[in-house]
Amino acid sequence: ATGDVVGLFAKDEKDAMAGETRNDFVKDNPHLEENLLNMYNYWADRLRDNMHVCLCFSPVNAKFPIRAQNFPSVFTVNI
């Protein structure tokens, strides 16, 4: 799965994102054609590489141990 949500961004929003990352795209990918699809994919790859998510759970909640057993990968610490 790519994680892409179809129709999440309007065309003008994609154009703006591509424009903001254009200089980095050209510098990092001189061999690729400079079009909207390539620049949007470059933007999405950078987003995936740099996005960090912090989930906070209360251990006081009675469902905490049940969820920890059901979803061990969520509670695994990776530093």
Rosetta constraint file for C-alpha pairs under 8 A:
AtomPair CA 9 CA 13 HARMONIC 5.85 0.50
AtomPair CA 9 CA 14 HARMONIC 6.26 0.50
AtomPair CA 10 CA 14 HARMONIC 6.40 0.50
AtomPair CA 11 CA 15 HARMONIC 6.14 0.50
AtomPair CA 12 CA 16 HARMONIC 6.22 0.50
AtomPair CA 13 CA 17 HARMONIC 6.29 0.50
AtomPair CA 14 CA 18 HARMONIC 6.06 0.50
AtomPair CA 14 CA 36 HARMONIC 7.85 0.50
AtomPair CA 14 CA 40 HARMONIC 6.76 0.50
AtomPair CA 15 CA 19 HARMONIC 6.06 0.50
AtomPair CA 15 CA 36 HARMONIC 6.96 0.50
AtomPair CA 16 CA 20 HARMONIC 6.23 0.50
AtomPair CA 17 CA 21 HARMONIC 6.48 0.50
AtomPair CA 17 CA 40 HARMONIC 7.13 0.50
AtomPair CA 17 CA 43 HARMONIC 7.25 0.50
AtomPair CA 18 CA 22 HARMONIC 5.83 0.50
AtomPair CA 18 CA 36 HARMONIC 6.52 0.50
AtomPair CA 18 CA 39 HARMONIC 5.27 0.50
AtomPair CA 18 CA 40 HARMONIC 5.55 0.50
AtomPair CA 18 CA 43 HARMONIC 6.95 0.50
AtomPair CA 21 CA 25 HARMONIC 6.04 0.50
AtomPair CA 21 CA 39 HARMONIC 7.29 0.50
AtomPair CA 21 CA 43 HARMONIC 6.71 0.50
AtomPair CA 22 CA 26 HARMONIC 6.18 0.50
AtomPair CA 22 CA 39 HARMONIC 6.78 0.50
AtomPair CA 23 CA 27 HARMONIC 6.21 0.50
AtomPair CA 24 CA 28 HARMONIC 5.96 0.50
AtomPair CA 25 CA 29 HARMONIC 5.64 0.50
AtomPair CA 25 CA 30 HARMONIC 7.78 0.50
AtomPair CA 25 CA 39 HARMONIC 6.50 0.50
AtomPair CA 25 CA 42 HARMONIC 6.78 0.50
AtomPair CA 26 CA 30 HARMONIC 5.27 0.50
AtomPair CA 26 CA 34 HARMONIC 7.38 0.50
AtomPair CA 32 CA 38 HARMONIC 7.58 0.50
AtomPair CA 33 CA 38 HARMONIC 7.20 0.50
AtomPair CA 34 CA 38 HARMONIC 6.64 0.50
AtomPair CA 34 CA 39 HARMONIC 6.82 0.50
AtomPair CA 35 CA 39 HARMONIC 6.21 0.50
AtomPair CA 36 CA 40 HARMONIC 5.94 0.50
AtomPair CA 37 CA 41 HARMONIC 6.11 0.50
AtomPair CA 38 CA 42 HARMONIC 6.13 0.50
AtomPair CA 39 CA 43 HARMONIC 6.16 0.50
AtomPair CA 40 CA 44 HARMONIC 6.14 0.50
AtomPair CA 41 CA 45 HARMONIC 6.08 0.50
AtomPair CA 42 CA 46 HARMONIC 6.24 0.50
AtomPair CA 43 CA 47 HARMONIC 6.19 0.50
AtomPair CA 44 CA 48 HARMONIC 6.22 0.50
AtomPair CA 45 CA 49 HARMONIC 6.18 0.50
AtomPair CA 46 CA 50 HARMONIC 6.07 0.50
AtomPair CA 47 CA 51 HARMONIC 5.67 0.50
AtomPair CA 57 CA 64 HARMONIC 7.50 0.50
AtomPair CA 58 CA 64 HARMONIC 7.06 0.50
AtomPair CA 59 CA 64 HARMONIC 5.65 0.50
AtomPair CA 59 CA 65 HARMONIC 7.76 0.50
AtomPair CA 60 CA 64 HARMONIC 7.30 0.50
AtomPair CA 63 CA 67 HARMONIC 6.15 0.50
AtomPair CA 64 CA 68 HARMONIC 6.07 0.50
AtomPair CA 65 CA 69 HARMONIC 6.22 0.50
AtomPair CA 66 CA 70 HARMONIC 6.19 0.50
AtomPair CA 67 CA 71 HARMONIC 5.82 0.50
AtomPair CA 68 CA 72 HARMONIC 5.49 0.50
AtomPair CA 68 CA 74 HARMONIC 7.62 0.50
AtomPair CA 68 CA 75 HARMONIC 6.31 0.50
AtomPair CA 71 CA 75 HARMONIC 7.13 0.50
AtomPair CA 72 CA 76 HARMONIC 6.29 0.50
